[in-house]
Amino acid sequence: FSLKELHGIFPWLVESIFGSLDGIIVGWNLRCLQGRTNPNEYSVALDFLDPSGPMMKLVYKLQAEEYRYDFPVSYLPGPVKASIQEQVLPECSLYHNKVQFPSSGGLGLNLALNPFEYYMFYFAISLITQKNSPVTHHVSPSNSAYFILVDTYLKCFLPTEGTVLPPPSSNPGGAIPSPTPRSPAVPFSSYGMHHTSLLKRHIAHQPSVNADPASQEIWRSETLLQIFVEMWLHHYSLEMYQKMQSPHVKLEVLHYRLSISSKHHGSPAQSSYQALHAYQESFKPTEEHVLVVRLLVKHLHAFSNSLKPEPLSPSAHSHTASPLEEFKRVVIPRFVQEKLYIFLQHCFGHWPLDASFRAVLEMWLSYLQPWRYAPEKPPQSTEPLPRSVSEKWAAFIQENLLMYTKLFVGFLNRALRTDLVSPKNALMVFRVAKVFAQPNLAEMILKGEQLFLEPELVIPHRQHRLFMSPTLGGSFLSSRSPAVTDASFKVKSHVYSLEGQDFQYKQMFGAEVRNLVLKLAQLICQAQQTAKSISDHSAETMASQSFFSWFRFTPSEVNGSYTGNDLDEMGQDSIKKTDEYLEKALEYLCQIFKLSEAQLTQMMMKCGTAQDENGKKQLPDCIASENGLILTPLGRYQIINGLRRFELQYQGDAELQPIRSYENAALVRLLFRLCSVLNERFADQMEVLCSREDFVGRLCRYHLTNPQLVQKIRYSPMVRDRTSHNWGPRISLRFLASYRTLISLLMIYFLASWFYVGPVGCTFIILIGYFLYAVIMTFFFEGWKPHEH
């Protein structure tokens, strides 16, 4: 096709592949396309969208002619959309010189994007817009075509080895030009001192044919990363965004917005309130979204750690490093750190308290451990001890201090509200404790806190100027840290830039957080006791449910109720794993916060006193009042997490209790009517039989009366007036409605038919058997309560 025809086809083709921005057109549904279920479509899609495939060749072919395509601003993330609509330019250079105002009668603002940007915008935002795509089978996100393509693009445009492959060109000696700067259509104010692109010193205004290969190498990498970060991580409120800005810029933006609102609406306060809510976005990331972000984080660590060491020879210092090497040096602090921190804060505060939080947790832990993605391999040793964190990572830890400390406190608050008896929740606590317990890591975090808390005595004139912006390269890119004051300045710059100048820092190793850790340790001890009691109860239940217990005619626990949790369904192996996770997590927490054995022993004793001599749990924590017991917040927590419970039993007439799940409802109602007729007709005869002192009287008293119920109802005139014979001897056939009894009867009939006894013979055998059972129980176990059998 000619370029003119390809120019018209390109937007339709991109939408056909990735779906429409409003989510109505699903497109190829790459998020649900897997090689296991659709091998042909899977391989064709990956080949077609490969960095060297036909689609990218089309992109580069259109790129050479500098075509532009409109992307509506209304589909950008909430903060970006609202700021552009108010003519406040976002700090990211991705949007600079691209905003196009509509002509007369136009519908809205658009971004004028080149073909590469347009393709990547659609590719990245399809992860957000295609949430409700139809799924006919279980899809593993890490095996989908979309996940594989993200990995492929990252490896191609952000290579850890070598350089970025040059784009294929239709001209033998030509190259695809880099995008040239364009003049803005309208003047924009800015949020802050936004960093400029790394390309400015390389691209300048060179002719497209003689474009510098170095700029060719870097512009696609930077554009790809900026699009991924903006589309996947830039979702938060204006208030949180302005925390990262300097006070004078916040005041300037506020005056600007108030002047706009008073000009158009005449009510500054109301318009300001509406404008603030325009920045609020109902953002609910999915588990797949978090997994893709984790893939990005892991690759950026590998990309950044592949930076070549600086040569030591003086002659080599004069040689200018390549743009790709400069990009590796600043890729994480300049492009990712701020937005990832706020994204994680949002997830920690809004994610449901269930096991799906594991995806967010692993993404956070991946960012905290850049040494896992370093090129050097750990030395092979037979010792199972964890490798110590090298001192060379101290600068990274200090420049990301809030990622370690504040988010750790956020995780503690989540862990204190979860059921640690669940194996999945226990595993999450174990994972975090294991990561922070790596040798030398806690000491480096403590050193970073000490640097932040240092008094501001040195170069105060520089602090007020540079604490304003987190994106100034000086504090992040400088490899020279001759004094402790420079390291302290970096830490303070990091904290104040992310949280604002008025931020009250909570020390990770301070008294307040230490108390939270002690609470968590106490909950771990309680969860261990609960898991042990559940394990013992499960073992007793399995032992009691032997083969011969199936032939008993009544359920083993009429008044019982189900009190287990997911451990009962997963078996003893899961209980054992839970105990191991909690035990190791407690050990790691003691290592991190230097908890003494005396404190642990005291906590274990407290947990041990929660068990009485029979091994039963005490009542939940309550306060006695005029209206009875009132649960305290601790008592509510104990009930929600299954640590304690009230022993509730049905204390009324056993014949009138609710129908159980192990009973046949129709049989219960039918047998109740039958028993009611028999008890009404033969009440006087049963009373006479039970008053006899011989064997017949003992037999009738044992099987036709309930001593506890008689004692209770005899002194209750209300119940006695309602039914005159409710407290006397009664026939009860409800046990026949139990499914276990029905199965036992069927087994007897099958065994009898095997010996050709017949139905009459089977009935005779059952009656004889029950008579013998009744005689034995009467003679030897007369003291037993009938309802227990």
C-alpha positions in Angstrom: 0.0 0.0 0.0 1.0 3.6 -0.5 1.9 5.7 2.5 -1.3 7.7 2.1 -3.4 4.6 2.3 -1.4 3.2 5.2 -1.8 6.5 7.1 -5.6 6.1 6.9 -5.6 2.4 7.8 -3.2 2.7 10.8 -5.7 4.1 13.5 -8.3 1.5 12.5 -5.7 -1.3 12.6 -4.5 -0.3 16.1 -8.1 -0.1 17.4 -8.9 -3.5 15.9 -5.9 -5.1 17.7 -6.0 -3.4 21.1 -9.7 -2.5 21.3 -11.4 0.9 21.6 -10.6 3.3 24.3 -14.2 3.1 25.7 -13.8 -0.7 26.0 -16.7 -1.5 23.7 -14.5 -3.1 21.0 -12.4 -5.9 22.6 -10.0 -6.3 19.7 -7.8 -9.3 19.7 -8.2 -9.7 23.5 -4.4 -10.2 24.0 -4.9 -10.4 27.8 -6.9 -13.7 27.4 -4.9 -15.2 24.5 -2.7 -18.1 25.7 -0.6 -20.6 23.8 -2.1 -23.5 25.8 -5.7 -22.8 24.6 -5.2 -21.0 21.3 -1.7 -21.9 20.0 -2.2 -20.8 16.4 -3.7 -17.3 17.2 -1.2 -16.9 20.0 1.9 -17.5 17.8 0.5 -15.4 14.9 -0.3 -12.4 17.3 3.2 -12.5 18.8 4.9 -12.7 15.4 2.8 -9.9 14.0 3.3 -7.5 17.0 7.0 -8.4 17.6 9.4 -5.5 17.6 10.8 -6.6 14.3 7.4 -7.8 13.0 5.1 -6.3 10.3 3.2 -4.0 12.7 6.4 -2.3 13.9 7.7 -2.0 10.3 4.5 -0.2 9.5 5.0 2.1 12.5 8.5 3.0 11.4 7.5 3.5 7.8 4.9 6.0 8.9 7.3 7.5 11.4 9.7 8.5 8.6 7.0 10.8 7.1 6.2 12.4 10.5 2.5 11.7 10.4 0.5 12.7 13.5 -2.5 11.0 15.1 -5.0 12.4 17.6 -5.4 10.7 21.0 -8.2 12.1 23.1 -7.1 13.7 26.4 -10.3 12.4 28.1 -9.0 8.9 28.2 -5.7 9.8 29.9 -5.3 9.1 33.7 -7.3 11.3 35.9 -4.6 13.8 37.1 -3.2 14.3 33.6 -6.6 14.8 32.1 -7.8 17.3 34.7 -4.6 19.3 34.6 -4.5 19.5 30.8 -8.2 20.6 30.7 -7.3 23.4 33.1 -4.3 24.4 30.9 -1.8 23.3 33.5 0.9 21.2 31.8 2.0 18.0 33.6 5.6 17.6 34.5 6.2 14.6 32.2 7.9 15.7 29.0 5.8 13.1 27.1 2.9 15.7 26.9 5.0 18.7 26.0 4.2 20.4 22.6 1.6 17.8 21.8 -1.7 19.2 23.1 -4.0 20.3 20.3 -7.0 22.4 21.0 -10.2 21.6 19.0 -11.2 23.8 16.2 -14.6 25.5 16.3 -17.2 22.9 17.1 -14.6 20.4 18.2 -15.5 17.9 21.0 -12.4 18.1 23.2 -8.6 18.3 23.6 -6.4 15.8 21.8 -2.7 14.9 21.8 -1.0 14.9 18.5 1.2 11.7 18.6 3.7 10.3 16.2 3.0 6.7 15.0 5.3 5.0 17.6 3.7 7.0 20.5 0.2 6.3 19.2 0.8 2.6 19.0 2.4 2.4 22.5 -0.4 4.5 24.0 -3.0 2.1 22.8 -0.9 -0.9 23.8 -0.4 0.3 27.4 -3.8 1.7 28.0 -5.5 -1.5 26.8 -4.5 -3.1 30.2 -6.7 -0.5 31.9 -9.6 -0.1 29.5 -10.2 -3.8 28.7 -11.1 -4.9 32.3 -14.5 -6.3 31.5 -13.5 -8.4 28.5 -15.3 -11.8 28.3 -13.3 -14.7 29.7 -14.5 -18.2 28.9 -11.8 -20.1 30.9 -9.3 -19.5 33.6 -6.5 -17.3 32.3 -3.0 -17.1 33.9 -1.9 -13.5 33.4 1.8 -14.3 33.3 1.2 -16.7 30.3 -1.0 -14.3 28.2 0.1 -12.8 24.9 -0.1 -9.3 26.4 2.3 -10.2 29.3 4.7 -11.8 26.8 4.6 -8.7 24.6 5.3 -6.4 27.5 8.4 -8.5 28.4 9.5 -8.5 24.7 9.2 -4.8 24.3 11.1 -4.1 27.5 13.9 -6.4 26.5 14.1 -4.8 23.1 13.9 -1.1 23.9 15.6 -1.4 27.4 18.3 -4.0 26.8 20.5 -5.1 29.6 23.2 -6.1 27.2 24.3 -4.3 24.0 22.3 -1.5 22.5 18.9 -1.0 21.2 18.4 -2.5 17.8 18.1 0.1 15.1 14.6 0.3 13.5 14.3 -1.3 10.0 14.4 1.2 7.3 13.1 1.1 3.8 15.9 3.3 2.6 19.3 1.5 2.2 21.3 4.2 3.9 18.6 6.2 5.8 17.4 6.1 9.3 14.1 6.6 10.9 14.1 10.1 12.3 13.6 11.0 15.9 10.6 13.2 16.7 11.6 16.9 16.4 10.4 19.5 18.9 7.2 21.3 18.0 6.0 24.7 19.0 3.2 24.7 21.6 -0.2 25.6 20.4 -1.1 27.6 23.5 1.0 28.7 26.6 0.7 26.4 29.5 1.6 26.9 33.1 3.4 24.0 34.8 3.0 22.1 38.0 6.7 22.4 38.9 10.2 22.3 37.7 9.7 19.4 35.4 12.8 17.6 34.2 13.6 17.9 30.6 14.1 15.0 28.3 17.5 13.3 28.2 17.3 13.8 24.4 17.6 17.5 24.2 21.4 17.6 24.2 21.5 14.8 21.6 18.6 15.5 19.2 18.5 19.3 19.1 17.2 20.3 15.7 19.1 18.0 13.5 17.8 17.1 10.0 15.8 13.9 10.0 18.1 12.2 7.5 21.3 12.9 9.4 19.8 12.2 12.9 22.3 11.2 15.4 22.3 7.4 15.9 22.7 8.0 19.7 19.4 9.9 19.7 17.9 7.1 17.6 19.0 4.7 20.3 17.4 6.6 23.3 14.2 8.3 22.2 12.2 5.1 21.7 13.4 3.7 25.1 12.5 6.9 26.9 9.2 7.2 25.2 8.2 3.6 25.9 9.1 3.9 29.6 7.3 7.2 30.0 4.1 5.8 28.4 4.2 2.6 30.5 4.6 4.6 33.7 2.0 7.2 32.8 -0.6 4.8 31.8 -0.1 2.2 34.6 1.0 4.2 37.6 -0.2 7.8 37.2 -3.5 7.4 39.0 -4.1 9.5 42.2 -5.7 12.7 43.5 -4.5 16.3 43.0 -4.0 16.6 46.7 -1.5 13.7 46.8 0.2 15.0 43.6 0.7 18.4 45.1 2.5 16.9 48.1 5.4 16.3 45.8 5.5 20.0 44.7 7.1 23.0 46.3 5.0 25.4 48.4 5.3 28.4 46.1 4.3 26.3 43.1 1.3 24.9 45.0 0.3 28.5 45.8 0.7 29.6 42.3 -1.4 26.8 40.9 -4.1 27.5 43.5 -4.3 31.2 42.5 -4.4 30.2 38.9 -7.2 27.7 39.4 -9.2 30.2 41.6 -8.8 32.9 39.0 -10.1 30.6 36.3 -13.0 29.4 38.4 -14.0 33.0 39.4 -13.8 34.1 35.8 -16.1 31.3 34.5 -18.3 30.4 37.4 -18.3 33.4 39.8 -18.0 31.0 42.8 -14.4 30.3 43.5 -15.0 28.0 46.4 -17.5 25.8 44.7 -15.5 25.6 41.5 -12.3 24.8 43.4 -14.2 22.0 45.1 -15.4 20.7 41.8 -11.9 21.0 40.3 -10.4 19.0 43.2 -12.9 16.3 42.6 -12.1 16.3 38.9 -8.7 15.0 39.9 -10.1 12.2 42.0 -10.2 9.0 40.2 -12.0 5.8 41.1 -8.9 3.6 40.4 -9.1 -0.1 41.2 -6.1 -1.9 39.8 -6.5 -5.6 39.0 -4.2 -8.4 40.0 -3.1 -8.6 36.3 -2.3 -4.9 36.3 -0.1 -5.4 39.4 1.7 -8.4 37.8 2.5 -6.3 34.7 3.9 -3.5 36.9 6.0 -6.0 38.8 7.4 -7.2 35.5 8.3 -3.6 34.7 10.0 -3.1 38.1 12.1 -6.3 37.8 13.2 -5.4 34.3 14.1 -1.8 35.3 16.3 -3.1 38.1 18.1 -5.4 35.7 18.4 -2.6 33.2 19.7 -0.1 35.7 22.2 -2.7 37.2 23.6 -3.4 33.8 25.3 0.0 33.9 29.0 -0.3 33.0 31.4 0.7 35.9 33.1 4.0 35.4 36.7 3.6 34.2 39.5 4.7 36.5 42.0 6.0 33.9 42.1 9.8 33.6 41.9 9.6 29.8 38.7 7.6 29.9 37.0 10.3 32.0 37.0 12.7 29.0 35.0 10.2 26.9 31.3 11.0 27.0 29.1 8.2 28.1 26.5 7.0 25.6 22.9 8.2 26.0 21.8 4.6 26.9 24.3 4.5 29.8 23.1 7.9 31.0 19.5 6.6 30.8 20.4 3.6 32.9 21.8 5.8 35.6 18.6 7.8 36.1 15.9 5.5 35.0 14.5 4.6 38.4 14.8 7.8 40.5 13.7 10.1 37.6 11.0 8.2 35.9 9.6 5.5 38.3 10.2 6.3 42.0 7.5 8.9 42.7 4.6 7.3 40.8 5.4 3.8 42.0 5.5 5.0 45.6 2.1 6.6 45.4 0.7 3.6 43.5 1.9 1.3 46.2 0.4 3.6 48.9 -2.9 3.5 47.1 -2.8 -0.4 46.9 -1.8 -0.7 50.6 -4.7 1.5 51.7 -7.5 0.2 49.4 -6.7 -3.4 48.5 -9.1 -5.9 50.1 -7.9 -7.8 53.1 -7.6 -11.1 51.3 -5.0 -13.3 49.8 -5.0 -11.5 46.4 -2.8 -8.8 48.1 0.1 -11.2 47.5 0.5 -9.7 44.0 1.0 -6.2 45.4 3.3 -7.5 48.1 5.6 -9.3 45.7 5.8 -6.2 43.5 6.8 -4.1 46.5 9.4 -6.7 47.6 10.8 -6.8 44.1 11.4 -3.1 44.1 13.0 -3.3 47.6 15.6 -5.8 46.4 17.5 -4.5 43.4 20.5 -6.8 44.3 18.4 -9.8 43.2 18.6 -8.5 39.7 22.3 -7.6 39.7 24.4 -9.3 37.0 26.9 -10.8 39.5 25.9 -14.2 40.8 26.1 -15.1 44.5 28.9 -17.4 45.4 28.1 -21.1 45.6 28.2 -22.3 49.1 26.8 -25.2 51.0 25.6 -22.9 53.8 21.9 -22.2 53.7 22.4 -18.8 55.3 21.0 -15.8 53.4 23.5 -13.6 51.5 24.3 -10.3 53.2 23.2 -7.1 51.5 26.3 -5.3 50.2 27.2 -1.8 51.3 27.0 -0.6 47.8 23.2 -0.7 48.0 23.2 1.8 50.9 22.7 4.7 48.5 19.7 3.1 46.9 18.1 2.3 50.3 18.7 5.9 51.5 17.2 7.4 48.4 14.2 5.1 48.7 13.8 5.3 52.5 10.0 5.7 52.5 9.6 2.6 50.3 11.1 0.6 53.1 9.9 2.4 56.2 6.5 3.9 55.6 5.2 1.0 53.5 6.4 -1.4 56.1 4.3 0.4 58.7 1.4 0.2 56.2 1.9 -3.6 55.9 2.0 -3.9 59.7 -1.4 -2.2 59.9 -2.8 -4.6 57.3 -1.3 -7.7 59.0 -2.9 -6.7 62.3 -6.3 -6.8 60.7 -6.0 -10.1 58.9 -6.6 -13.7 59.9 -3.1 -15.1 60.5 -4.4 -18.6 60.9 -5.0 -18.7 57.2 -2.0 -20.2 55.4 -2.0 -17.5 52.7 -2.0 -14.6 55.1 0.7 -16.4 57.2 2.8 -16.7 54.1 2.6 -13.0 53.4 3.8 -12.1 56.9 6.6 -14.6 56.5 7.7 -13.2 53.1 8.0 -9.6 54.4 9.8 -10.7 57.6 12.2 -12.8 55.6 13.1 -10.0 53.2 13.7 -7.4 55.9 15.7 -9.9 58.0 18.4 -10.1 55.3 21.8 -9.5 57.0 22.8 -5.9 57.0 19.5 -4.6 55.5 18.0 -3.4 58.8 21.2 -1.7 59.8 21.3 0.3 56.5 17.6 1.3 56.9 18.4 2.5 60.4 21.4 4.5 59.1 19.1 6.1 56.5 16.7 7.1 59.3 19.6 8.6 61.3 20.7 10.6 58.2 17.2 12.0 57.8 16.9 12.9 61.5 20.2 14.8 61.5 19.8 18.5 62.3 19.9 20.8 59.4 23.1 22.7 60.2 25.0 22.6 56.9 24.3 24.7 53.8 20.8 25.7 54.8 20.6 28.1 51.8 20.7 25.1 49.5 18.1 23.0 51.3 15.1 25.3 50.7 16.0 25.5 47.1 16.5 21.8 46.3 14.0 20.1 48.5 11.3 21.5 46.3 11.6 19.2 43.3 12.2 15.4 43.3 13.3 15.4 39.7 16.4 17.5 39.9 19.2 15.3 38.6 21.8 16.7 40.9 20.8 14.9 44.0 20.2 11.5 42.3 22.8 11.4 39.5 25.8 12.7 41.4 28.1 9.8 42.2 30.2 12.0 44.5 29.2 11.8 48.2 32.3 13.0 50.0 30.6 13.9 53.3 27.8 12.6 55.4 26.0 15.9 54.9 25.5 15.1 51.2 24.0 11.7 52.1 21.8 13.3 54.7 20.7 15.9 52.1 19.8 13.2 49.6 17.6 11.4 52.2 15.8 14.6 53.2 15.3 15.5 49.6 13.7 12.1 48.9 11.4 12.3 51.9 10.3 15.9 51.5 9.8 15.6 47.8 7.5 12.6 48.1 5.6 13.7 51.3 5.9 17.5 51.5 7.8 19.8 53.8 5.3 19.4 56.7 5.6 15.6 56.8 5.8 14.0 60.2 8.1 11.1 59.8 7.4 7.9 61.8 10.6 6.0 62.6 10.6 2.3 61.6 12.8 1.5 64.6 11.0 3.9 66.9 8.8 3.1 69.9 5.5 3.4 68.1 6.3 1.0 65.3 8.0 -1.3 67.8 4.7 -1.5 69.7 3.0 -2.5 66.5 5.5 -5.2 65.9 4.9 -6.5 69.5 1.2 -6.6 68.8 1.9 -8.5 65.6 4.1 -11.0 67.4 1.4 -11.5 70.0 -1.2 -12.2 67.2 1.3 -14.6 65.7 1.5 -16.5 69.0 -2.3 -16.5 69.3 -2.7 -17.7 65.6 -0.2 -20.6 66.4 -2.3 -21.6 69.4 -5.5 -21.5 67.3 -4.0 -23.5 64.5 -2.8 -26.1 67.0 -6.3 -26.3 68.5 -7.8 -26.7 65.1 -5.3 -29.4 64.2 -6.0 -31.3 67.5 -9.8 -30.9 66.9 -9.4 -32.2 63.3 -7.4 -35.2 64.5 -10.0 -36.0 67.2 -12.8 -35.8 64.6 -11.0 -38.0 62.2 -10.4 -40.6 64.9 -14.0 -40.5 66.1 -15.3 -40.9 62.5 -14.2 -44.5 62.2 -15.9 -47.1 60.1 -18.1 -48.5 62.9 -19.3 -45.0 63.9 -21.3 -44.9 60.7 -23.6 -47.6 62.1 -24.7 -45.3 65.0 -28.2 -44.1 64.5 -27.8 -40.6 65.8 -25.4 -37.7 65.0 -22.5 -37.4 67.3 -23.2 -33.8 68.2 -26.8 -32.7 68.0 -26.1 -29.2 69.4 -22.8 -28.7 67.7 -22.1 -26.2 65.0 -19.3 -25.8 62.4 -16.5 -23.7 63.9 -13.6 -24.3 61.6 -12.0 -22.3 58.8 -10.1 -22.9 55.6 -7.6 -25.1 57.5 -10.2 -27.8 57.9 -10.7 -28.1 54.2 -7.0 -28.1 53.3 -5.9 -30.7 55.7 -3.0 -31.3 58.1 -0.3 -30.3 55.6 -1.6 -26.7 55.4 -1.8 -26.5 59.2 1.8 -27.6 59.4 2.8 -25.0 56.8 0.9 -22.3 58.6 2.8 -23.1 61.8 6.1 -23.1 60.0 5.4 -19.7 58.3 4.4 -18.1 61.6 7.3 -19.6 63.5 9.8 -18.3 61.0 8.1 -15.0 60.7 8.3 -14.5 64.5 12.0 -15.5 64.4 12.7 -12.9 61.6 10.8 -10.2 63.4 12.9 -10.8 66.5 16.1 -10.5 64.4 15.0 -7.2 62.8 13.8 -5.4 65.9 16.1 -7.1 68.4 13.2 -8.6 70.5 14.5 -10.4 73.6 13.7 -13.9 74.7 12.1 -12.5 77.8 9.5 -10.6 75.7 8.8 -13.6 73.6 8.4 -15.8 76.7 6.0 -13.3 78.2 3.9 -13.2 75.0 3.8 -17.0 74.9 2.6 -17.1 78.5 -0.1 -14.6 77.7 -1.2 -16.8 74.8 -1.0 -19.9 76.9 -3.3 -18.4 79.6 -6.0 -18.0 76.9 -6.4 -21.8 77.1 -8.1 -23.3 80.2 -7.4 -26.7 81.7 -9.6 -28.5 79.2 -8.0 -26.8 76.2 -11.1 -24.8 75.4 -10.9 -21.2 74.4 -12.0 -18.5 76.8 -14.8 -16.1 76.1 -14.0 -13.1 73.9 -12.9 -9.9 75.7 -16.0 -8.4 77.2 -17.1 -5.7 79.6 -20.0 -6.5 82.1 -22.8 -4.0 82.1 -26.4 -3.7 83.1 -27.5 -5.1 79.8 -25.1 -8.0 79.9 -21.7 -8.5 78.3 -20.6 -5.9 75.8 -17.8 -6.8 73.3 -14.7 -4.6 73.3 -12.8 -3.9 70.1 -10.3 -6.6 71.1 -13.2 -9.0 71.6 -14.6 -8.2 68.1 -11.2 -8.8 66.6 -11.0 -12.2 68.4 -14.4 -13.3 67.0 -13.7 -12.1 63.5 -10.3 -13.9 63.3 -11.6 -17.1 65.0 -9.3 -16.7 68.0 -12.2 -17.0 70.6 -15.9 -17.5 70.4 -18.9 -17.9 72.6 -20.0 -21.4 73.3 -23.5 -21.4 71.9 -25.8 -24.4 72.3 -29.4 -25.0 71.6 -31.1 -25.3 75.0 -34.7 -25.7 74.1 -36.8 -28.7 73.0 -34.5 -31.0 70.8 -37.5 -31.8 68.6 -38.1 -28.1 67.8 -34.5 -27.1 66.9 -33.8 -25.9 63.4 -33.3 -28.5 60.7 -29.6 -29.3 60.3 -27.6 -29.6 57.1 -27.0 -33.3 57.7 -30.7 -34.0 58.0 -33.4 -34.6 55.4 -35.9 -31.8 55.8 -38.9 -33.7 54.5 -38.2 -36.6 56.8 -37.8 -34.3 59.8 -41.2 -32.8 59.3 -42.9 -36.1 58.6 -41.3 -37.9 61.6 -42.2 -34.9 63.8 -45.9 -35.2 62.9 -45.8 -39.0 63.5 -44.1 -38.6 66.9 -46.6 -35.9 67.9 -49.5 -38.2 67.1 -47.9 -41.1 69.1 -46.9 -38.9 72.0 -50.4 -37.4 72.2 -52.1 -40.8 72.0 -49.8 -42.9 74.3 -48.8 -40.2 76.8 -50.5 -41.8 79.8 -49.1 -45.3 79.0 -45.6 -44.0 78.7 -45.9 -42.1 82.0 -46.9 -45.3 83.7 -44.1 -47.3 82.1 -41.5 -44.8 83.2 -42.7 -44.8 86.8 -42.0 -48.6 87.2 -38.9 -49.7 89.1 -38.1 -52.8 87.1 -36.0 -53.3 84.0 -38.8 -52.1 81.7 -39.0 -48.8 83.7 -35.3 -48.3 83.5 -35.4 -48.9 79.8 -38.2 -46.5 79.2 -36.8 -43.8 81.4 -33.4 -44.0 79.6 -34.9 -43.8 76.1 -38.1 -41.8 76.5 -37.0 -39.0 78.8 -34.5 -36.2 78.8 -33.6 -35.3 82.4 -32.2 -31.9 81.6 -35.2 -30.9 79.5 -37.6 -32.2 82.2 -35.8 -30.2 84.9 -35.8 -27.1 82.8 -39.4 -27.2 81.5 -40.9 -28.5 84.8 -40.3 -25.0 86.3 -41.3 -23.1 83.3 -45.1 -22.5 83.4 -45.0 -20.8 80.0 -43.7 -23.9 78.2 -45.9 -26.2 80.4 -49.0 -24.3 79.5 -48.2 -24.5 75.8 -47.8 -28.2 75.6 -48.8 -30.3 78.6 -46.8 -33.4 77.6 -43.6 -31.6 76.3 -41.7 -32.3 79.5 -42.8 -35.9 80.0 -41.8 -39.2 78.3 -41.8 -39.0 74.5 -41.0 -41.0 71.5 -38.4 -39.3 69.2 -37.7 -40.6 65.7 -35.8 -37.6 64.4 -32.5 -39.5 64.3 -34.0 -41.5 61.4 -33.9 -38.2 59.3 -30.0 -38.1 59.5 -28.3 -38.9 56.3 -25.8 -41.0 58.2 -28.6 -43.1 59.7 -30.1 -43.5 56.2 -26.8 -44.7 54.8 -26.4 -47.1 57.7 -29.9 -48.6 57.0 -29.1 -48.9 53.3 -25.8 -50.7 54.1 -27.7 -53.1 56.4 -30.3 -53.8 53.7 -27.5 -54.4 51.1 -25.7 -56.8 53.5 -29.0 -58.6 54.3 -29.9 -58.9 50.6 -26.5 -60.4 50.0 -27.5 -63.3 52.4 -31.0 -63.5 50.9 -32.8 -62.4 54.0 -35.5 -60.3 52.4 -37.2 -57.0 53.5 -39.0 -58.6 56.4 -35.8 -60.3 57.6 -33.9 -57.0 57.3 -36.5 -55.2 59.4 -36.3 -58.0 62.0 -32.5 -57.7 62.1 -32.7 -54.0 62.6 -35.2 -54.3 65.5 -33.2 -57.0 67.2 -30.1 -55.0 66.8 -31.6 -51.9 68.2 -33.1 -53.8 71.1 -29.8 -55.3 72.0 -28.2 -51.8 71.8 -30.9 -50.4 74.1 -30.5 -53.2 76.6 -26.7 -52.8 76.7 -27.0 -49.0 77.1 -29.6 -49.4 79.8 -27.6 -51.8 81.9 -24.1 -50.4 81.6 -24.5 -46.7 80.7 -27.6 -45.6 82.4 -25.9 -42.4 83.6 -25.3 -41.2 80.1 -27.4 -38.5 78.6 -29.7 -39.9 75.9 -29.2 -36.9 73.6 -25.5 -37.7 73.3 -26.2 -41.0 71.7 
